[in-house]
Amino acid sequence: MRTLRLLLSLALPLTPVVVGQTTPAEPKPAAISLPDLSSSLEGLVTRVRPSVVQIFSTGYVTPDESESSTAAALISKQRSTGSGIILSPDGYIVTNSHVVRGARHIQVRLSTTRHGAAGLATFEPEGKLLDAKLIGMDREMDVAVIKIERAGLPSLELANSDRVRQGELVMAFGNPLGLEGSVSMGVVSSTAREIHPDDMLTYIQTDAPINPGNSGGPLIDAEGHVIGINTFILSQSGGSEGLGFAIPSNMVNIVYRQLRREGHVHRGRIGISVQTITPEIAEGLKLPRDWGVVVSDVAPDGPADQAGVKIGDVVLTLNGRTLRTARQLESYIYRSPMKGRVTLEVQRGSGQLSIEVPVIDSVDDPQRFADMVNPENNLVRRLGILAIGIDKNLAALLPDLRNPYGVVVAAGSTSTDLTSGTGLQPGDVIYSVNGTIVTTVEALRKKLDEFKTGDSIVTQIERSGHLMYVPVELE
């Protein structure tokens, strides 16, 4: 397929013309006519469209705390729709995790290609919905992998998103507002947009119209390759305002391969905390420069500590790449292979050192337990939590617990987060209530039902390896 490039056939001279001076004639770029451009766009859509699917998920949601607190109101069924990309002929599909989060039933609708008498391709949604299995999801990256039992499917390739350039022509495919098989066109507005200061992920920003329902669909380059998956928009009206954001395909590829192979994602770490250097930090700490990355903490006995990294070191490069922000270092570490090694060039005082540090797997995020529960079986209404009892399988994920029993806090049961400080947090393990040991979710519910609202309730929990008493209020 021809690369989609619209060239101007007329151009203004960029240098002044001097009388009596001759300059060699420059070759004029070949122009593409509008019909040729239109034909190229149609051909790209014909290639890509069959690999974009519509996803329907049915799950359970809980209301806001302001709503009725009766048992009947605590659980309601919700059906949502989004988009997905077929990445392998045997039915592996990538989408956003928020499209299938909490789903009890996932279904996929494929597109059927038909050719008319004039040879023109048209697309129709298949009438039958196919059941899909959740292979795994990563909430932090907002990527999920599902699978349908179908062979010989048309699939797309993930491109190298490091090569994406600002101003590049792109197309967004998906099912906005449930309108199956839609396509829109725009350009790359930014190649590495940072939305939140603490996020290690940067996004591809595009002005191609994206709306709810596009989530999980592909952002396609001019060659028909996936450079990102459309994830969210920034909008004051609720509709597209030309501020759409896609997860870069390189990051999608890392998560996709790990979820497909193991069902979960490994996160690399080397045991340091870093901060982006500001002029104020540089002046106060008398650092050699007012930009870059400084080591603010080194985990005792961690990989970096054992390799010789010190608090106050200025990290100049990682594997030869110059670092300007803390996010860059964290992203590079995350993308490094487990059991591999990275080389840090650091400045300490007036000298420079090269330090090789092994990369190890980080401790799993406590939020991972939220994917193991549902309100039907795991709701502890009086604490406002979703919880799961420790069994052999769960104990294998928590090998260093003080006790082989207990109930893990998976998530809050409402749309708001669990309170921090004195409240329960995801990942906490509840061992007892007012001195009575609890080993299952049902035992925890039964014990709490013995108390009235306003009674003094104290749980013994384990959090981050430490035992502590946490007072709680009953709902």
N, C-alpha and C positions, 0 to 999 in steps of 0.2 A: 504494500500500500504506500502511496505517496505520502511523504511527511506533510502535515498541514501547515503550510506557511503562506501567508498572504503578503506578497511583496508589492510595494508601490512601483508603478510603472513610470511615474514622474518623480524627480527629486530636485530640490533646489541646490545650486552649487554651494559648497562649503568654503571655497577659497575665492578671493577676489580675482577678477580677470584683468591682466595687465596688457595694455595696448602694445602690439608689436611682439608680444611674447607668445610662443606656441607651447602648448602642453600636450603630452600624448593623450589620446582619447582613452578614457576608462571604459571597460566593458560594462554594458548595461545588464543588470540582473534580469533574468527571465521572469516575466509577469505571469501570474496565475489568474485566469478569468474567474468570475463569480460562479459560472456553471461548473467549472472544474473544482472549485472549493466546495461547492454544495455536494458534488458527487463524492468527493473525498470524505466529507462528513457522513454522508449516508453509508459509505462503505465501512467506516469505523463503527458506526452504530450497529450495522449488520453483524460485525464480528463480535462486538462486546455484549450486546443485549441478551443473547441466549445464556450467558454465564452469570447474569444477575438475577437473584431470586427474591421472592417476597416471603417474609418470615412472620408467622403468627404464633404468639406465645400466650398461654393462659396460665395465670398464677393467682396468688393471693396477696392482698394488701391490707394494711391496718389503717384505721382512721386517725385523724389528729386527736390530740388529747382533749380538745374542746368539744368533740362530739360525744355521743352517748357512750358510756362505759359498760353497757350491758354486754353479756357474752355474745349475743347475736350480732352486735355491732362491731365486735373486735375483728372479725374475719369477713372479707368480701372478695368475690372473684373478679378478676380484671383481665380483659383481653386486649392485647396491644399488637401493633404491627411495625415491622421495620424491613430492612433490606440485608442482603448477604451476597457474598462473592464465591462462586465455585472455584476452588484452587486445585482440584485434582479430579480426573475423570471418574474416580470411584466414590465420589460423593462427599468429600470433605469441604466444608463451607466455613468461611470466616465472617464474623460480624462483630458488632459492639456488644460488650457484656451487658450493657444496660438494656439491650433489646430482649435478652432472654433471662435476665436476673430474676430469680424467684419463680421462674416458670415451672409448672408441674407438667405441662404438655406443650411441645413445640412441633409446629407443622410448617412445611415449606411448599410453596407453589412455584413450579417451573414455568418458563416461557416456551411456547411451541412456535417454531418457524414455519411459515407457509410461503410458497412462491406462487405468485399470480401468473396469468397468461403471458404478461409482458416480462416475466422473469424477476419482477420486483418482490423483495422479501417483505412480508408482514409478520407481526408477532401477536400471538394470542396466549393468554394464560391458560395453563392446563386446568381442566375442571377438577381433577382429583388432587387433594392435598396429601402430601407425603409426610409421614411421621418422621421426626428427626430426633436423634440422640445427642444430648449434651456431652461432648468429649471433655471439655474443661473451659474455665474462664479465668481471666486475670482482671480483677476489679481495678487495680491501680493503673494499668495501661488501658483499661476499657476495651479489651479484646476477648472474644469468645470463639470457640470452634465447635461446630455441630456437624453431624453426619447423617446422610440419608442413604438408604439401601438402593442404589441405582448405579449402573455401570455405563461407561461410554459417554459421560457427560462432557459438554464443552466447558473448558476451563480457561482461566486467565493466568498471566504471569505477574509476579511482583517485580517491579522495576527497582533500580537503585535510586532511592530518593535523595541521595547525596548529590546527584547530578541535576536535580530540579532547579530551574532558574526563574527568577522573578520576571514576570511578563509572559511566561510560557503559556501557550494555549492549552486549556484543559476542558474536560467534560465530566459532569457529575451524573451518575446513573442511580436510580433507586425508585422508591415508591412514596413520594411525598404526599402526606395526608391521605395515604391509602390509594393514591392514583397509580396503579400498577404500570411499571415499565416506562417511567418518565426519564427524560434526559434534558440537561441544561448545559450551557457553555459559558466559559469566562476565561479569566487568566489567573495565574498565580500572583496573588497580591503580596505575599511574603513567604519566604522559604523556611523560616525558623521563628515563628511567632511564639513568644512567651506569654502565657495568660496569667499565671500566678507565680509570684516570686519563689515559692518553695517547691514548685513542680519541677521534676527533672526532665519532663517531656516537653519538647517544642513541637508546634503544629505547622502544617502547611495551610496558609490562609488563602482563600479564593473568593472571588466575587461571583462565581457561578452560582445561580440561585439554588439554595438548599433549604429545605423545610422539614418539620417533623415527619418521620417516615423514611427520610433519606438515610437515617443512621444505619451504618453497616454497609452501605453501598460504595462502589468504587469511585475514586477520582482518577480519571484516565488521561494519560498523556497523548501526544499526537501520534504515537506509534501503536496505541492500543494496549499499553501496559498499565498496570495498577501502580500509581505513585503514592496512594494513600487510601484510607477508608474514611468516608464522611462521618463526622462524629457529633458536632454540635454547631449552633449558630449563636451569635450575639445579636439580640434584637430588643428594641423597646416596644415594638408593636406585636410581637409574637410571630411575625412572618419574616421572610427573608429580606434582609436589608443590605445584602452584599458582603456580609461578614460571616463566612462559613469556614469551618476548620476541619482538617483531616489529619488523622494519625499517619505519620510518614511510613511508607511501605517497609523501610529497613527495620523499624521497630516492630511493625506487624509481623514481619517474617521471623524475627527472633522468637516472639511469643507464640506464633502459629506452630512453628516446628517443635517447640518444647511441649505445648499442650497436646499436639497430635502424638508425640512420642511417649510422653509420660503423664499427661493429664494435669500437670501443674507446671509452674514456672520457677526456675531457680533465679535468685537474685544474688549477684556477686557482691562481695564486700572485702575490704582489706583492713578494716578496723581503725579508720580515722574519721574525724569530722572536720570539714573544711568550710571556710567562709570566703566570700568574694571580698577582696581588698578594696576599701574605700580610702579617699584621701585622709579622712579622720583617723581610720585605723592605722594607716601607714605612718602618719605623723606621731600618733601616740605611742606606737610600738617601735618607732624608728626603723621601719622596714626600708629595704633598698629601693623600692618603687611603690607607686600609689595605685597600682592595678594588678590584677592577677588573683591568685588563690593562696591563702595561708592556712596552715594546719592549726585548728583550734583545740583539738583533743585527739588523743591516741589511746585506744582501748588497751588496758593492761594485758600483757601476754598475748595480744592479738598478732595477726600477721605483720602489720606495719611496725608494731612495737618490737617484735623479735628481729625485724629486718634493720631497725635502727632509725626509723622516722621519729622526729621529735616535735613536740608542741612548739609553734613559732616558725617552723620551716616554711619557706615560701616555695610552693610547687611551681616550677617553671614549665615543665613539659611532662606528658604522660605518653610513653611509647613514641616519643619524638613530636607529639602534637602540643603546640603552645596552648596554654590554658588561660582564659580570661575570666571565667566565672566558675563558681563552685558547682553549678549545675552541669557544666561540661565534664568535670572530673567524675561526678557521680554517674552521669550517663555513660561515659566510657567504661567505668568499672562494671556497671550493670550489664553492658553488652559484651564484656570479656568472658571467655569460656571458663567454666568451673575447673579448678585444679590447674589453671594456667598461671602465668606470671605477668606482671606489668612492671615497667621500668619508670621510676620517677626521677626526674632531674630536679633537685631542690637546692635552694640557696640558704645557707646557714651562716649568718654573720657575713663575712667577706668572702667565704669560700663556697664552692659548688660541689655537690655530691651526686653520684648516680646510685640509686638504691633499687634493687629488684625485690618485689613484694609478691608473694603468692596470693591468688584470689580464691576465696572460699565461699561456700554457700551461706547466705544469710539466714537468720532465724525467720521462720514463716511469719507473715503478717497475721495478727489476731483476727483481722476481718475475714480470714479464709473460712472460719467456722460458719459464717452467715450463709454460705452456699450449701451447708449440710442440713439445714433445718427448714421447716415450714410451720406456719401458724397452727395448722390442724393438730400437729403432734407435739410441738415444742414450745408452745406459748405458756409462760408463767405469768398470768394476768396480774396478780397482786404485786409483782415486782416490775411489771412493764418490760419484760425481757423475753427473748427467745433463747432457749437453753438446750443443751444436749448432754446426756449422761455419758460418763467415761466407760467405754468398753475396750476390748482388746485392740480393735482397729484404731480407736482414737488415742489410746495409750501409746501406740507406736509413734504417733505424731508428737507426743509430749513425753519424751523419755526421761526427763529430769524432774518430774513432779515429786513432791514430798510424799504423797499418798497415792495408792493405786485406784482410788475411788473419787467420786465427786461429780459436780455438775458444772460444765463449762458455759459461761455467758457468751452466746454467739452474736447477739445483736439486740438493739432496742426493738420493742414491738410497735412503736409508733414512728411517724415520719421524722421525729426529732432524734438527735443523737443522745446516747446515754450521757448523764452528767459525769464530769470529771471530778478529781479531788476526792471527796468523801463518798461519791457514788460508785456504782458498779460500772465496769468498763469491759468492752469485748476482749475476750481472752482470759478474764478472771476465772478462777476455779473455786466454786463454793463448796466448802467441806462440811460446814455445820450451820445451824440456825439456833441461836440461843443455847449452844452447847450440844444440840442434838445432831448427830451425823446424818447427812443426806447423801444417798448414793445414786439416785435416779431422779429424773424430772418429776415423775409422779410422786415420789417421796417428798420432794421439795414443795410441790403444790399442797400436798396433804398437811405438811407441817405448818405452812403459812396460813392455811384455812383455820387453824386453831386460834389465831389472833384476831383482835378487833382493830379497826383503823385507829391510830393514835397510840397503840401499844408500843413499847420499846423493843425493837427487833435489831439484833446484832448478828451479822454473818461473819464467819471466819473464812477468809479466802486466801488463795495464793496468787500473787501478782508479780510477774517478772522474777520468779524464784524466791520471793519473800512472803512470809505469812503475815497477815494483818487482820485486824478486826474492822469491819465496815458497818456502821449503822445504816439501816435502810428504812424508808417510809413505805407503808403498804398502800396500794391503790384501792 
